[in-house]
């Protein structure tokens, strides 16, 4: 059974590996990604955000985060599921955890930046109520998709 757990520094290598794997696969790795991957606690948690990990069979199978942009706007970020564990509903557990936490802390909006190549992820986001908006203020040069969800 999949367990969603909060990030701890002992899982840093898993967080780094899982995210760099998909970023490199689609040729999307940028310096901003590496800043976050090298210091997830400093760039996400210590700035008011949250990171979760999906644990299955004593392995970390996925990650997801919400990064604080303003007091009431958070960015859904670093969401991935290891290819060996896809198709088991893990991404749904992760996105629901992120959305529920954003609501719990009083966020009014979740936003995300993505790339058109990530069709499965984009479909998941739309299924959960994210809407496409114009790409502005992106920290990524490869982000050609921006989506938002009002909470």
C-alpha positions in Angstrom: 0.0 0.0 0.0 1.2 3.5 -0.8 1.9 5.8 2.0 2.2 9.6 1.6 4.9 10.9 4.0 6.3 14.4 4.6 9.8 15.1 3.3 12.8 14.6 5.5 16.4 15.3 4.6 17.1 11.6 4.7 15.1 11.3 1.5 17.0 14.1 -0.3 18.8 11.6 -2.6 15.5 10.1 -3.7 13.9 13.5 -4.2 16.9 14.6 -6.3 17.0 11.3 -8.3 13.3 11.0 -9.1 13.0 14.6 -10.3 16.2 14.7 -12.3 15.3 11.5 -14.0 12.1 12.9 -15.6 13.6 16.4 -16.2 16.6 14.8 -18.1 14.3 12.4 -20.0 12.5 15.3 -21.5 15.5 17.5 -21.8 14.0 20.1 -19.4 16.6 20.4 -16.7 17.4 24.0 -15.9 19.5 25.9 -13.3 16.3 26.8 -11.3 15.5 23.0 -11.1 18.9 22.3 -9.8 18.7 25.0 -7.1 15.5 23.3 -5.8 16.8 19.8 -6.2 20.1 20.6 -4.4 18.3 22.2 -1.4 14.6 21.2 -1.2 14.4 22.2 2.5 15.9 25.6 1.9 14.1 26.4 -1.3 10.6 25.0 -0.5 10.1 24.1 3.2 11.9 26.9 4.9 10.0 29.4 2.6 6.6 28.1 3.7 6.1 25.3 1.3 5.6 21.5 1.7 7.1 18.4 0.1 5.6 14.9 0.2 6.9 11.5 -0.9 5.1 8.4 -1.9 6.5 5.4 -0.1 5.7 1.9 -1.4 7.5 -1.3 -0.6 10.0 0.7 1.5 10.9 2.6 -1.7 10.3 6.2 -2.4 8.2 6.0 -5.6 7.2 9.6 -6.1 7.4 13.2 -5.0 5.3 16.4 -5.0 5.5 19.8 -3.5 3.8 23.1 -3.1 6.0 26.1 -3.1 4.8 29.4 -1.5 4.7 32.2 -4.0 2.6 34.6 -1.9 0.5 34.3 1.2 -2.4 32.8 -0.8 -0.8 31.5 -4.0 1.3 28.3 -4.1 3.0 26.5 -7.0 2.5 22.8 -7.5 6.0 21.6 -8.2 8.4 18.6 -8.5 5.6 16.1 -9.0 6.8 12.8 -10.3 6.3 9.1 -10.0 9.1 6.6 -10.7 8.4 4.8 -14.1 8.4 1.4 -12.2 5.5 2.5 -10.1 3.3 4.4 -12.6 -0.3 3.2 -13.2 -0.9 2.6 -9.5 -2.7 5.8 -8.6 0.3 7.3 -6.9 0.1 10.6 -8.8 -3.5 11.0 -7.7 -2.6 10.5 -4.1 0.2 13.1 -4.4 -1.9 15.8 -6.2 -4.8 15.3 -3.8 -2.4 15.7 -0.9 -1.1 19.0 -2.4 -4.6 20.4 -3.2 -5.9 19.5 0.3 -2.9 21.1 2.1 -3.3 24.2 0.0 -6.9 24.5 1.0 -6.1 23.7 4.6 -3.6 26.6 4.8 -5.9 29.0 3.2 -4.4 29.3 -0.3 -6.8 30.8 -2.8 -4.9 29.6 -5.9 -2.5 26.8 -7.0 -0.5 27.4 -10.2 2.0 25.2 -12.0 4.5 25.5 -14.9 4.9 22.6 -17.3 5.9 21.6 -20.8 3.7 20.4 -23.7 5.7 17.1 -23.8 4.3 16.0 -20.4 0.9 15.0 -21.8 0.0 12.5 -19.0 0.7 15.1 -16.3 -1.2 17.8 -18.2 -4.2 15.5 -18.4 -4.0 14.8 -14.7 -3.9 18.5 -13.9 -7.0 19.2 -16.0 -8.8 16.3 -14.4 -8.3 17.9 -11.0 -9.5 21.3 -12.2 -6.4 23.2 -13.4 -7.1 25.5 -16.3 -4.6 26.7 -18.9 -3.6 30.4 -18.6 -1.1 32.6 -20.5 2.5 31.7 -19.6 3.9 34.7 -17.6 6.4 35.1 -14.8 7.9 31.6 -15.5 11.1 30.8 -13.7 11.7 28.2 -16.5 12.7 28.9 -20.1 11.3 25.5 -21.1 7.9 26.0 -19.5 5.5 26.6 -22.3 2.4 25.7 -20.3 1.0 27.4 -17.2 -2.1 26.2 -15.4 -4.0 27.6 -12.4 -6.7 26.3 -10.1 -8.8 28.5 -7.9 -9.4 26.9 -4.5 
